[in-house]
Amino acid sequence: MSQFRAALRHCRSNLHGALRRCLHYKAPKTPQPPSPPGPPKPPKKPQSFTMHDITWEDPYSWMSSLNDKVAMRHMDVYMEQEEKYVEAVMADTERLQSKLQSEMASRLDFDLSTPPLRLGPWLYYRRVEEGKQYQVLCRRLASLHEEFISNKSPSAGFDYVSGKKIEQKLLDYNQEAERFGGYAYEELSEVSPDHRFLAYTMYDKDNDYFRLSVKNLSSGSLCSKPQVDRVSNLAWAKGGQALFYVVTDQNKRPCRLYCSMIGSTDEDTLLLEEPDDDVHVYIRHTKDFNFVTVNRFTPTSSKVFLIDASDPLSRMELIWECEGLAHCIMEHHLGVLYLFTDANKGHEAVDSHYLLRSPLSVESTSRTWENVFVDDPNLVILDVDFSHTHLVLILREGQKLRLCAVRLPLPVGGKGSINLKELEPHFLPLPKHVSQISSGPNYDFYSSTMRFTISSPVMPDAVVDYNLSDGKWNIIQQQSILHERTRILYGTTSSAAASAKISNESEISTGEANFDDDQMWNTLSEFYACERFNVSSHDGVLIPLTVVYSYKSKRENENPGLLHVHGAYGEPLDKRWRSELKSLLDRGWVIAYADVRGGGGGGKKWHHDGRRTKKFNSVQDYISCAKFLVERKIVHEEKLAGWGYSAGGFMVASAINQCPELFRSAILKVPFLDPVNTLLHPIIPLTPADYEEFGYPEEDIDDFHAVCRYSPYDNIQKDVAYPAVLITSSFNTRFGVWEAAKWIARVRDYSIYDPKRPVILNITTDIVEENRYLHCKESALETAFLLKFIGS
């Protein structure tokens, strides 16, 4: 018993000791992660400017002094500081970025080959050889189409069954990259009508221009001439014996037209030179190669000249002219000239394009043009394409896109304008939610098959061939996200059903196609919803808003959202499916698109109501759409982000200045942020379209006051919290990197600093759009930034 008590006392003693040790125990301190460094502070060198009796100071104007060596050394140091700041802010997302980049790269279409394109007896296509970075341009005879199972088999263009080589390599862009400092970017590429030569222009990054070369496709060697720098346009003539090309001046203005006779040692002939800084020259050949059209346009006038392609050195005949800057595309079909234009009718402005025609045989002095179709405000022509047998129209009916074919030739005989319905148009099948229809390339004028790319917010781009003679159609290429392997990963559609969907044929009806049948289109509608709204702006105008989200992740008033915008130049907002956005959609994000005024969503008036002195309408439209998403609880009020590219970045930055509390974050890609200084003192040459869009502040006082009112750089609010902003800019952009640097520096000066809402600048040295893996890396950074500062 005494031993038991002794043992008990011993246990109690040990227990009390242990308790005392526990009470006095201090856990070792967990090292706190170092706080991120403060943002860089570039030096201020105030400089005064005066215009229209208004004087202002710009402390960061030195950033754009490209000829000042001291300023550029300061800029180099500042850019290095910004690079380190981005790394510090995003350091804790490295694993997330790596994961996102892997996700996005896995969705890339690894078959980089293009579908074969028929041109005369040949099939032209591009493919990537294993281990190579750039494509190879190839061709093979269309008569061997049955052996053309795919672009990879046979990989070297050799048919092991017949023992024949069936492919000809025309141009290896990997070798072109060696010519141009490791970088291969082609802007123009035209095979001659006789298939003997290839004319193409490659970007010379060191000199910032495109260089024209002509390759003999029989010998594989480059022609000694023409080899010309700063070429912006080209067109073949005389069956391939002559080549027209346009050369730009030092300010990238296309102003000189030349004709080169292939194989001749004579100097190229200068046909036209325009010394006036306002004049721009553009050329193209008609699809039948019978004529070359020369467009000469200024802000106040537009003219179209015609050159007989069989006699390239003959005179240019003035065939059309109008007042104002107008879009003019001339075509020829069986002795009739067709003009697709948006020029004013007399002194009356028009809201959309229309089609005119005139007999070729008429003398220029007595030439008249008549409308092809009766005006129908409910059916707007967006684009046209011609073949020998058909005219194909891309139409907009309300907000719905249509595609229809009409047989050629059109009736003549004094009937005047024709009602489209009288021509029994064939409406071609389309999926739901079509956002864009792009024509071509349809080089073969005599082919009965025409190619179009069909885009949708919930369908990867589909390249579709429509056979207009027998009514059959076929999806010939679409991103592999829709193919059997990936369909199984999505988890719902059976592999057999997926395989059955890849290529279907359907008869074109003589009336309406069945637009509600998505079974033949490889859409993602079963996984992602696409909804459209009309949002009332500040002045009551209804703004189209498209919203995409995952069915699985949608929850009222909880989802983060990303609102896209562009709203300039009359260009439609890009609402195509982008595979990198799947990483956000599957994490519960809502992706929205605001078709604000200034863009191409509703005709010329829609564009004009959002440009120059009315540009502020575009900003208000965007803000209205942002508020709509929050008020309707589609997006949580503290989880809304903005996204804008180029002029769209300008739109988002202006909206943030107006309502910084509305946005939690924003992505601005190569944005236009300093319009006052850029328009008054252009360092990078601007085009007439830039001034027509944003105004002439030096000449027009109303334009000046309007630009001052909406300029992102000049309207940053003081002493308020700005959202977290990531700006991506490049040394290869139309809008200088200094615009982004200046805006960021001033935002940091004026706004309330919050490390949870950093404003950072990511600089890229390469043209990211031309490198898919760099694009994935940049998209992963953007997505990680959104997830870090908004969450999901």
C-alpha positions, 0 to 999 in steps of 0.5 A, a space after each residue: 500500500 505504501 508503495 502504491 502511495 509512493 507511486 501515486 505521489 511520483 505520478 502526481 509530481 510528474 504530472 504537476 511538472 508537466 503542467 507547469 512546463 506546459 503553462 510556461 511553454 512558448 511555441 517558436 514564432 512562425 516566421 512571417 512572410 516578408 511584406 511586399 515592397 512598396 511600389 516603384 516611384 519614378 522621378 518627376 520632371 514637371 513640364 508645362 503644355 498649353 493648348 486652346 488657352 488651357 495649361 497643364 503640367 505633366 510630371 511624367 512626360 519625360 517617359 516618352 522622350 525617346 531621343 533623350 538618352 538620360 530619360 531612357 536610362 531612367 526609363 530602363 531603371 524604372 522598368 526593371 523596378 516594375 518587373 521586380 515589383 510584379 514578381 514580389 506581388 505575385 510571388 505567392 501565386 507561382 504554383 497557381 500560375 504553373 497550374 493554370 498554365 498547364 491547364 491552358 496549354 493542355 487545351 491547345 489544339 496540338 494539330 497546328 495544321 490548317 485545313 487544305 484550301 483548294 485553289 485551281 488544281 492545287 490544295 494549299 495548307 500549312 503544317 508544323 513539323 515535329 520539333 519546329 516552332 513555325 509552320 511550313 507552307 505546302 501544296 499537293 495536287 487536288 487530284 490526290 485528295 483521296 490520299 490526303 487523309 490528314 496533314 500528318 499522314 503521310 507526314 513528309 508528303 510521301 504516299 507509301 502505297 503508290 511510292 510517290 511524293 505527293 507534297 511540295 514544300 513551298 516556304 519554311 517559316 523556320 528558315 524565314 525566322 533565321 533571316 529575320 533574327 529568330 522571329 517569323 511573322 507574315 502579314 501578306 501571302 499571295 500565290 500568283 494566278 498561274 501558281 508559279 510564284 509566291 509573294 509574301 511580306 515578313 516582319 523585320 522586328 529590328 526595323 519595324 517594317 514588313 519586307 516583300 519577297 517573291 519566291 519561284 515555286 518551281 526552283 525554290 529560290 527567291 527572285 532577285 526582284 522585287 525585294 522591297 521594304 515597308 510594303 503594306 499591300 500587294 496584288 497579282 496581275 497579268 496572270 502572275 507576270 506582274 505584281 503591284 505593291 504599295 510602299 509606306 513612308 517613314 510614318 507608315 502611311 501607304 503612299 506609293 504604288 509600284 508595278 514589278 514585271 517578274 523576271 524583268 531586270 527593268 526598274 519597277 514602275 512607279 504608278 502613283 505617289 501621294 505626297 499629301 500626309 492625309 492620303 492613303 493608298 490601298 490595292 486588291 485584285 478582283 476575285 476573278 483576277 481580271 482587274 486591280 482596284 486602287 483605293 485612294 482615301 482621305 478623311 474628306 474623300 474616297 476614290 476607287 480606280 480600276 486597272 486592267 490586270 491584262 495590261 498592268 501599265 495601262 492608265 488607272 480609270 476612276 470608277 467611283 468617288 464620294 465625299 468622306 472616308 468610306 469603306 469601298 470594296 469593288 468586285 467584278 462578275 461577268 461584265 458587271 462591277 459590284 461595289 460594297 460600301 458604306 458611303 453617304 447616299 448623296 448628302 444623306 448619311 447611311 447607317 450600314 453597308 449596301 451593294 451597288 452595281 454598274 455595267 463594266 462597258 459604260 464610259 466613266 463619264 456617264 457611269 451610274 450606280 444602282 442599288 442591288 437590293 431594296 433597303 430593309 432596315 430589319 436585314 442589314 448586310 454586314 459582308 459579301 463574298 462572290 464566287 462564279 455561281 453565287 453571291 453569299 451575304 452575311 446579314 444581321 437581323 435584329 441582333 441575330 446573324 444570318 448567312 445566305 446564298 443567292 444564285 448569280 447572275 442577278 436578274 437585269 433588265 430595268 427592274 431596279 433594286 431587288 427584294 432579297 426574298 424574290 431571289 429565293 435565298 438559301 439560308 445556311 445552317 448556323 448554331 445558336 449564339 453565333 457572335 461572328 461570321 468570317 468569310 474565307 479565305 475563298 481564293 478559288 473564284 470558280 469553286 462551288 464551295 465557300 469557307 466561313 469561320 463561325 464563332 460563338 461564346 460557347 463554341 470553339 471556332 468552326 471552319 465550315 465548308 458550304 457547298 453551294 451547288 448541292 447544299 451540303 456542309 461540313 465542319 472541316 476544322 474545330 479546336 480539339 476541345 470538342 473531339 472524342 478525347 476531350 468530350 470524355 473528359 467533360 464527362 457527359 457525351 458518349 464517345 460514340 455520340 461525340 464521334 458522330 458529331 464531328 462531321 455532318 452534312 445537311 441540305 440547305 433549305 430554300 427558306 429558313 434553316 433550322 437554327 435551333 438544332 445544335 446537335 450537329 454543331 460541337 457547341 459547349 451549350 450543355 456545360 455553359 450558358 449564354 444569355 443576352 440582355 439589353 441594358 439601359 444606359 445613362 441616356 436610355 439607349 439599350 446596350 447589348 450585354 452577353 453573359 456566359 457562365 457554367 451551369 454547375 457553378 452559377 449561384 445568385 449574388 456569389 459569383 465573381 465576374 469579368 466584364 469585357 469591352 472594346 468599343 472603338 473604330 466600329 469594330 465588333 467586340 470579340 466574343 469568341 470562345 477562348 479556351 483560357 477563359 475555361 479556367 475562370 468559368 470552371 471556378 465559378 466566374 461569370 464572363 460578360 461582354 458589353 457591346 458599347 457604342 463606338 464598337 461595331 454592334 449596331 451600324 455606323 450610327 452606333 459607331 459615331 455615337 461613341 466616337 470623338 465628342 461622343 466617346 464618353 457615351 462608350 464609357 457610360 455604356 460600360 459602367 451601366 453594364 457593370 452596374 447591371 451585373 451587380 444590381 441583378 446579382 449576376 455578379 457579387 458587388 465586391 467581385 467585379 473585374 474589368 478587361 480591355 484590350 488596346 482601346 478597350 483598356 482605355 474604356 476600362 481605365 476611364 470607367 475606373 476613374 468614374 466609379 473606382 468603387 464599382 470594380 475590385 480588379 481590372 486587366 488592361 492589355 496594351 491600353 491607350 491611356 494618354 490620348 491628350 498627349 498622344 493625339 497632340 504629340 504623336 510619337 508613334 505614327 497614328 492613322 486617320 482612323 485614330 483621329 476619326 475615332 478620338 478626335 482632332 484636339 489640335 484643330 477642333 476645340 470641341 474635340 480637345 475638351 472632349 478628350 480632356 474629359 475622358 482621358 484616363 491619365 488626366 482624370 484620376 481621382 485623388 484620395 480614393 482607393 483604386 481597384 487592383 490593376 494589372 497592365 500588360 504592355 509591350 515594346 511592340 505596341 501601337 500605343 507606347 509602353 510609356 502610356 501605361 507607365 505614366 498612368 500607373 505612376 499617377 494612380 499611385 501618386 493620387 490614390 490611397 495606397 492599399 497593398 491588397 489592391 496593387 497596381 502593377 505593370 507587366 512588360 513583354 518583349 515579344 509579340 505574345 499573340 504569335 506565340 501560343 505558349 507565351 500567350 498561355 503564360 501571360 493568360 495564367 498570370 492574368 488569371 492568377 492575378 484575378 483569383 488572388 485579388 478577387 478569389 473564386 
